Amino acid sequence: MQLSDIIGPLDTKATAPKYQLLSNAIRQAVERGALKSGQPLPAERDIAEDMGVSRVTVRKALDSLAQDGFLERRRGAGTFVSGPVSLPTARLASFSETMAGRGRKVRSEWIDRAEGVATPEECMGLGLAPGARVYRLTRIRYADDSPMALETATVPAFALAGAGPVAGSLYQALEETGHRPVRALERLRAVNLNAEQAARLGVPVGDAGLLAERRGFLANGKTVEMTRSYYRGDAYDFIAELKT
């Protein structure tokens, strides 16, 4: 089977460089499982002939994917799929920032954007008085048009005062109001995605997922964010650097 049978033809009408088109097509094939972890790719010359591009284009695309952790170059053996996206947990960054830093096209599909009175659980988690107002933001996060995470963030209303409706990065909106968190605590655990979560993320019910629960803090120690994100287990792994 040729690579084009898996990723399809490149969009000849697109304005992006051909190596980016090829890189994105291979990346999406890895993310949806069409290219499996450990699977070898054809030789560069064969990919070039198959896709109708130059070997320089193929080399740039594969080098980019190897740098992002999607492919592994093995001297004398070839190029292999290395598996899901690896995200370092040491840096406090939003989903948008993390994906943009990897050259991914980010977008969100909003499910709910609402303001209301904080629940007792939200009051405890955010350190708010009873009756305080909060914003609840629920959306599906996409990278290169592939659903990656189902995210719900709860933020005190004061933290977004004057920001208007959040349309893109939550952290960017919080930065504009001077309430971007400077540190966070994040808990990760394995889960099986329920029917609603699986439907939102486009995977079978019961598939493995990662639940990330984050609390973000301002410099004065005040909690400004509670976020719960369900990640597709086939699209993510997390890496933490540990130092003595």
QUIGI-V970335 format. One record per residue. RES is the residue in one small letter. PSI is psi in degrees with one decimal (999 if undefined). Layout:
res=RES psi=PSI
res=RES psi=PSI
This chain:
res=m psi=134.0
res=q psi=159.6
res=l psi=-35.7
res=s psi=-25.0
res=d psi=-21.8
res=i psi=-45.9
res=i psi=-11.5
res=g psi=177.9
res=p psi=157.6
res=l psi=150.3
res=d psi=105.2
res=t psi=-15.1
res=k psi=-9.4
res=a psi=148.1
res=t psi=-12.9
res=a psi=154.0
res=p psi=149.7
res=k psi=-35.1
res=y psi=-33.2
res=q psi=-39.7
res=l psi=-44.5
res=l psi=-43.0
res=s psi=-46.6
res=n psi=-39.1
res=a psi=-42.1
res=i psi=-41.5
res=r psi=-45.4
res=q psi=-34.5
res=a psi=-36.9
res=v psi=-44.7
res=e psi=-35.6
res=r psi=0.4
res=g psi=5.7
res=a psi=-30.4
res=l psi=121.1
res=k psi=153.3
res=s psi=130.5
res=g psi=-8.6
res=q psi=132.8
res=p psi=147.3
res=l psi=155.9
res=p psi=164.8
res=a psi=155.3
res=e psi=-42.6
res=r psi=-35.2
res=d psi=-39.2
res=i psi=-43.3
res=a psi=-45.4
res=e psi=-41.2
res=d psi=-43.4
res=m psi=-7.0
res=g psi=36.5
res=v psi=173.5
res=s psi=161.8
res=r psi=-30.6
res=v psi=-42.0
res=t psi=-45.0
res=v psi=-44.5
res=r psi=-42.2
res=k psi=-40.4
res=a psi=-45.1
res=l psi=-37.5
res=d psi=-40.5
res=s psi=-43.2
res=l psi=-36.1
res=a psi=-38.8
res=q psi=-34.9
res=d psi=-3.1
res=g psi=7.4
res=f psi=-29.7
res=l psi=157.1
res=e psi=125.1
res=r psi=124.6
res=r psi=116.8
res=r psi=125.8
res=g psi=-5.6
res=a psi=-30.8
res=g psi=-159.1
res=t psi=132.8
res=f psi=151.0
res=v psi=129.1
res=s psi=-12.5
res=g psi=-151.8
res=p psi=169.5
res=v psi=134.4
res=s psi=124.4
res=l psi=121.3
res=p psi=139.3
res=t psi=-0.6
res=a psi=-27.3
res=r psi=131.5
res=l psi=106.8
res=a psi=154.9
res=s psi=166.3
res=f psi=-44.8
res=s psi=-44.6
res=e psi=-41.6
res=t psi=-47.2
res=m psi=-39.8
res=a psi=-36.0
res=g psi=-20.5
res=r psi=9.3
res=g psi=20.5
res=r psi=147.3
res=k psi=120.7
res=v psi=138.9
res=r psi=165.7
res=s psi=147.0
res=e psi=111.4
res=w psi=134.9
res=i psi=-39.9
res=d psi=137.2
res=r psi=106.3
res=a psi=151.4
res=e psi=140.7
res=g psi=-178.6
res=v psi=134.8
res=a psi=136.9
res=t psi=164.7
res=p psi=-39.9
res=e psi=-40.9
res=e psi=-37.1
res=c psi=-42.6
res=m psi=-46.1
res=g psi=-33.8
res=l psi=-2.5
res=g psi=39.7
res=l psi=155.3
res=a psi=151.6
res=p psi=137.5
res=g psi=-5.7
res=a psi=152.4
res=r psi=145.5
res=v psi=159.1
res=y psi=136.8
res=r psi=122.4
res=l psi=114.7
res=t psi=129.7
res=r psi=160.9
res=i psi=130.0
res=r psi=131.1
res=y psi=148.0
res=a psi=120.3
res=d psi=41.6
res=d psi=11.2
res=s psi=127.8
res=p psi=129.0
res=m psi=-38.1
res=a psi=148.2
res=l psi=116.0
res=e psi=134.8
res=t psi=120.4
res=a psi=138.6
res=t psi=125.2
res=v psi=136.3
res=p psi=141.6
res=a psi=-34.9
res=f psi=-27.8
res=a psi=-20.7
res=l psi=12.7
res=a psi=124.7
res=g psi=-3.5
res=a psi=-20.5
res=g psi=-179.3
res=p psi=134.9
res=v psi=119.7
res=a psi=-31.1
res=g psi=-121.0
res=s psi=126.8
res=l psi=-41.9
res=y psi=-32.9
res=q psi=-41.8
res=a psi=-41.0
res=l psi=-34.5
res=e psi=-36.7
res=e psi=-29.7
res=t psi=1.2
res=g psi=22.2
res=h psi=28.3
res=r psi=133.5
res=p psi=145.3
res=v psi=-15.0
res=r psi=164.4
res=a psi=154.9
res=l psi=132.7
res=e psi=131.1
res=r psi=131.4
res=l psi=136.6
res=r psi=153.0
res=a psi=140.2
res=v psi=165.2
res=n psi=127.2
res=l psi=131.3
res=n psi=-177.0
res=a psi=-45.2
res=e psi=-46.2
res=q psi=-44.3
res=a psi=-41.2
res=a psi=-41.0
res=r psi=-35.6
res=l psi=-2.4
res=g psi=36.1
res=v psi=164.8
res=p psi=148.6
res=v psi=136.1
res=g psi=-3.8
res=d psi=152.6
res=a psi=140.5
res=g psi=172.3
res=l psi=128.9
res=l psi=120.3
res=a psi=120.7
res=e psi=118.5
res=r psi=139.8
res=r psi=122.8
res=g psi=144.2
res=f psi=145.6
res=l psi=172.3
res=a psi=-29.0
res=n psi=4.8
res=g psi=-4.4
res=k psi=135.8
res=t psi=129.9
res=v psi=-1.5
res=e psi=136.8
res=m psi=118.8
res=t psi=135.0
res=r psi=120.2
res=s psi=129.3
res=y psi=113.8
res=y psi=145.1
res=r psi=127.2
res=g psi=-22.5
res=d psi=-2.1
res=a psi=-9.8
res=y psi=146.8
res=d psi=162.5
res=f psi=139.3
res=i psi=132.5
res=a psi=134.6
res=e psi=126.5
res=l psi=131.7
res=k psi=150.7
res=t psi=999
